[in-house]
Amino acid sequence: SQNTLWPEVRKLYGHGNDVFCVASSPNGRIIASACRAQSAGAAAVWVWEVGSWRSLAQLPGHTLTVTQLEFSPNGRLLLSGSRDRSFSVWRVPDWLAGAAGAAAAGAAACAGAAVAADGGGEAAGAAGADVGFELLARLKSAHSRIVWGVSWSHD
């Protein structure tokens, strides 16, 4: 409805279930979203480009609903926490994080990047590698209960 405090401007289609959490990067270039999930396939974090509103990547790393997403203050990392009691940390490609001179190199960065997992983790797959996202860490069973929130320190 257009008679609301925040009228709908755009719908983003892709998640198979209701969206559970959303975060925007500090520079406003990208948005990350996640939906309710009962399987690893549905638990991927989707990354969207603001403006064109196209999906840039689907980042696997959880097996149940991602409960919160948070970009680091400098926009270079994306943190996710989940009902599967784990958290994941992704490196945002320089050309999206807003590094100086990196925007011009965006096409080259799209060529791919290695996707790494932590020592005890599983390979994340190449779903985010097409635009250069890199899984830096995935800590399985980080807690004995659901991870409801994640945050960064500004120091």
N, C-alpha and C positions, 0 to 999 in steps of 0.2 A: 504494500500500500504506500502511496506517495504522501499520505497524511501522518507520517511518523517523524520522530525526532531525527532519525537517520534514514532517509529514503534509500531504497535499494538502487545501486548503480550498476552492478555487474554480478552475474552468477558464474561460478567456476565449477565446471563439471569434471569429474574424474573419480572421486572417492565413491566406493560402493555403499557406504553407510553414512550416518549422520556425522558431520564434522564435530570433533570433540575439543580441539585446541588449534589456535592460530598464533603465529608470531611474525612480526615484520622486522626486517633488518634495520639497523640504525640509519643507514643512508637512504632507506625507502625504496631500494631497487628490487628487492625480492620479498616474498612472503612464503612462509612454510606452514603447512597444515597437516593435520592427521585426523583420522576418523575412528569411530568405535570399531574394534576388531576382535575377532575370536580366532584368527589365524594369522600366520606370518605374512601371507599374501596381502591381506587387507591392512596390515599394520604399518605399511610403508609410509614414510613422511614424504609428502609431495612438496616440491618447490616450484613457485610460480613467479614469472617475471611481471612486475608491475608495469602497466601501460599497455603492453601487448596482451597480457593476461594469459600467456601460453604456459603450459607445463614445461619446466626445464628439466626436472629430474624426479625420480621416485627413489627414495633412499631406504633400502631395507636395513633392518637392524634390531627389530623387535618382533615378538610373537603374539602380543596382545595389544590392547588399546594404548596408544601413546597419550599420556595424561597431561604433559606440558612440554612446550618447546620454548627455547630462549636463545637468542643470538647474543654473543659476547658484546661488550660495550664497543669494541672496535669493529664488529661485524665480520670478523675473520673465522669465527667458530659458531657452530650450531649445536646446542645441547638438547637432548631429549630424554625424558623419563617415562616409564611405562608401568602398566599393570603387571607385566611379566617380571617385575622387581629388578629391572636392569636400567642402565642408562647408556647412552651412546654420545660420542662427540665426533662431529664432522667438521672438516676444514672446508670453508667456503672458498671457491676459486678467487684469486686476486681480482680478476676482471669484474666480478660481482660484488666483492667486498669493498671496491672503490679505491684500490691502491693506485698511486700516481702512475700514470702512463699505462696502466693495465687494461683500461677499457679498449684501447686501440688493439691490444693483443688478444682480445676476446675470442676472435675466430680461431687463433692458434691454440688457445687454451681449450677450446671445444674438442680438439683432436683426441683428448682423453687424458686420464691420469690414473696412476696406480691406485687400487683400492686395497687398503691394508686393514688388518684386524689386529687386536692386541694378542699377546702371546698365547692366551688360553682361549681365544675366541674363534669364531668361525669366519670364513671369507664372506664378505658382504655382497659379492657379485658386482657386476659392472653397471647396474642401473643408474647410478649417479655419476659414473665416470665419463659419460658422454659430454658433460659440461664441466667436468673437473672437480666434483666433490670427492673428498677422500675421507673414509672412515678412519679416524685416529685411534679410537678406543671404544670398546664395548665391554662393560663390566656386567657379566651375568650374575644374577642373584646378589646384587649389591646390598640388598636389604632382605629381611625375612618377610616383609610385607610390601604392599604396593608402593611404588614411588609416585607420590601425588604432585610433587613440585620440584623444580630445579631453578637455580639462579646462579649468576656470576658475581664475583667480587670485583669492584671497580679498581682495585689496586694492582 
